């Protein structure tokens, strides 16, 4: 397995994988390009992709500190670090047959190394509470993240995008986002 920086040439397979895991409309070429640009700072790329041979088995999108704005789903007054020193861990996706093999951890480690070089002291994420077997929260907690706040219906059509069909809810998403902070 190899972990490297995600590149624009990876977009097609990343969109396909992200939509297969999260649901139709989760990623588009335009949305991915916007996210990609938020992860580049000082010439350092904070995004990561995992491959085995020619096959992509996972990816992580991470926004650089200072390249994103907190919104109503963020609680910076409860963070132990200045918002300008916090990156945003947007999404982590691993093929089901590769979960539990350390791929997510290696993707996270790659992104943390990059954002530290960009000046980050911590990262915030909205973790999917309804993930199978609560795997997302367990994974991020094991990495050292602490729960800040729960945000019900974070990805609903009213709050996110009416073109997004949640893989868990089968349409309009009623899942809860757990805002978690990981200091490093």
N, C-alpha and C positions, 0 to 999 in steps of 0.2 A: 504494500500500500504506500502511496505517495501523497503527501500534503503539500500543496503549493498555493500561490496566490491565484485567485479566480481572475480570469481575463475576459474581455468582451467576446472573444472567439468561443467561449464556453456558454454563452447566453442561451442558445437553443436547447441544449440538454438541461440547463439549470431551470429554465421555464417549464419544461416538460416534467422534470422531477418535482419541482415545487408545487405545480398544479395537481400532480398525481397524489401527493401527500396531503396537501391542505384543501384542495377543492378547486373546481373550475374558476378561473378568473383571479386566482391568488397572485399570479405574476403575469405581466405582459412585457413585451420588449420595451415599451416606453417606461413602465414603472420600474423595471429592472435597471434600465440605464440611469434613471434618477437616483435609485438606491446605490448603484455602483459609484456614481460620482460623489456621493456623500461619504464614501469610504476611502477616498484618496486625499492625503494631506502630506505636504512636504515631499511629494513624490513617493510616498509609502502607501501601499495598498493593504487595507485592513481586512479584505474579504479572503476567504479560503475555500479550496475545493479538494476533495479526496478522490483519488483514482486508484484503480488496480488495473494494470495494463492500460488499455484504451477506454475502459469503462469508468464512468463517473459514479461513485457510490455515495457521495454526500457533498454538501456545501454549507457555508456559513456566510451571511451578509452582516457586516458590521459598519456602523457609521462612525466616522472619526470625531473626536472631541472638538466641539466648536463648529461642526458641519451639519448640525441638526438642532431643531428647536423643541423644547419640551412643550407639551400640550396639556389638555385637561386630563389626560390619562397618566400624567407624570406628577410626582409629588416631591420636587426638589428640596422643599423645606425640610423634608424628612431624611434627606441623603446626608451622609457624613462627609461628603466631598462637594466642592464647588461644581455647579452644573457645567462650567466651562472645561472642567477636567474629567468629564464623564463621557465615555463613548456610549453608543446605543447598539446593543446586540439585537439586530432586527429579526433574524430567523436562522434556524439551524435545521437542516434536512438530511436524513440518512436513510438509504434504502432499508426496508424492513428486515431483509435477510442479513444486513450488516450491523443492525442495532445490538448493543450489548458487547461490542468488540472494541470499544475505545475510540471509535471514529469521531464521535461528537466531541470527546475530550481533546483529541488532537486538533480538530478544527478550531475549538475554543482557544487552545494554547497558541496556535498560529496567529489568530486574531489578536489575542492579548499581547503577544510579543510586538506586533505591528503598532497597536495603539499606544503602547508604552513609549515607543519611539516617536509617536505623534504628540506625546505629552499627557496622555490619560493616566489617571490614578485609580479609576474605577469604571465599571460598565453597568448600565441599567438594561433590563430586558422585561418584556411582557411575556410571561411564560404561560403556556396553554394548560390551564388547570385540568381540562377534560382529556388530556392526552392518554392513550392506552396505558393502563396500569399506573397512571400518574407518573409516567416515565420522565416527562419534561421537568417537573418540579424536583423529582428525586435527583435527576442528573445535575441540575443547576445548583441545588442545595449541596450536593456532594462536592461541587467545585468551590463551595464556600459562600455562595450568595445567601443573602438574608431577605426575607419577605418584608416589603414596605407597605403594600396595600393591595387589596383585591378590587378589580374593576369588572363588574358584571356586564355582559353584552358588549364587550369592547369591539368585537368585529361584526356587529350586526349591520344590516343594510343601512340603518339610520346613522350609524356611527362610522362606518368604514367605506363600503362600496356596494351598491346594489347589484353589481355584476359578479360579486363573489358568492359562490355557493359552498358553504362549509361542508367539508367531508364528514364531519361528525354529526352535524345537525341535519344534513340533507337539504340545504337551502339557506334561508336566513339564519345567521349564527347567533346562538344564545350562550356561547361559551364565555367563561370568565378568564380574564387576563390577570395573572399574579405579577405585580410590579416587584421585581427583585433586583437588589444591588449587590454587585460583586466587586469588592475592593481588592486591589493588587499593588 
